[in-house]
Amino acid sequence: MLLRHTPQETIERKALTINPAKTCQPIGAMYAALGIHNCLPHSHGSQGCCSYHRSTLTRHFKEPAMASTSSFTEGSSVFGGQANLVEAINNIFTVYNPDVIAVHTTCLSETIGDDLTQMAQKAKDEGYVPAGKKVIYASTPSYVGSHVTGYANMVRGMVDLLAVSTTAKKLDQINVIPGFVEPSDMAEIKRIAELFGKKVIMYPDTSNVLNSPMTGKFKMYPKGGAKTEDIALSGDSKVTLALGRFATGIGAKLLDTKHKVPCELLDLPIGLAATDRYVEMLKKYSGQSVPESLMEERGQLVDMITDMHQYFYGKKVALAGDPDQLVALTEFLISIDMKPVHIVTGTPGNKFERRIKELTENLPYKVNYTVPSDLFTLHQWIKNESVDLIIGNTYTKYIARDEDIPSIRFGFPILDRVGHQYFPMAGYKGAMRLLEKILTCLLDKQDKDAPEEKFELVM
Ligand code: SF4
């Protein structure tokens, strides 16, 4: 009953967010940076920000998220953090020896107006960046955007400061930039791409970093992550497949303008149609036919949809999460005849509104979405039109409990469940897992509420 004061009546509210459907920019930047092998993310701001960002990642992935901080004091808060950052770069390379330091700003350093380009150059000029090592950076003020924006900005920083072009003739290799998805999804996205037999350069890649196995020994830098030499080579690839326009668009477009690598902006390959489009692009740019094994996975997914369609049909769903995930989810749910009637994201952007409009404008029922929005609004919408299922991050559990609606954890952050790190939702196999979760949720509720005479043994 934590949200029992949420009123049913909605009023226009612009200057106040209640229960945001997002987290802050640097969390996304930190997550993206952990997708580079031997990289230490560095938070340029106060210790409190860094602790919050690390703990959120650790709680979500159940893994240590390593990062350092400029540890602003009152002095640096007033006069700027240059001395702190230059000293930090020296200390980090001396003590922790990463290949890359990925610096992101925070609200405080952005408000002061710290110039990361100039500071990174100063550290280099003073000899604090050893030969072969790199400092990359991204501007991530948290009073705009969300963790998705922060992820996108750090991906852009990777392209800007690590990718190079060495040859006028493009190489027969494909770049893949995954959006803000789980390490398990990244592994699945890469597995699918590699089935086409070409060299695949994927970054960031947090698989085997934030879902690495327990070995009994602590490793500051786990074995996963994209290698810097591969990221450098991405400037020579013949195409970039950018999966999720919000999280990857600016990075992929920069690869195009700076290194003439054309990009295809695609939706996240979550669900049947979006995965089909990803596979189609891989087929086109690899020049190979779709492998038999992938066709079988697709066939199994179609079979599962066919078998279970009667349970999905007409069920109303409320969705909360990140734009790229919501676009893919909305399309998928509509394709199996479920009804996504309320859609909420905290990440601002007109593009999202346009895309959801495209997907839903011809439906015979009304779909609520305003951008950006919050979980308070979602709760009010649900009070006015109830749903059969809520799909969203951990914070949606309060609404689910208050309204007695089954819910599935999806998106970021998930603080009270496990599995997302290890089992993908992307690709055909991922879509099967998603369907299984939806079906289990709906049928558990049906079994729980069924009167004695309708309690069935067989589905
Ligand atoms: S919102 Fe700003 S001040 Fe708060 S934790 Fe994030 S970066 Fe730090």
Residues whose N, C-alpha, C, O or C-beta is under 5 A from the ligand:
A	BS01	SF4	C24 C49 Y52 T106 C107 S142
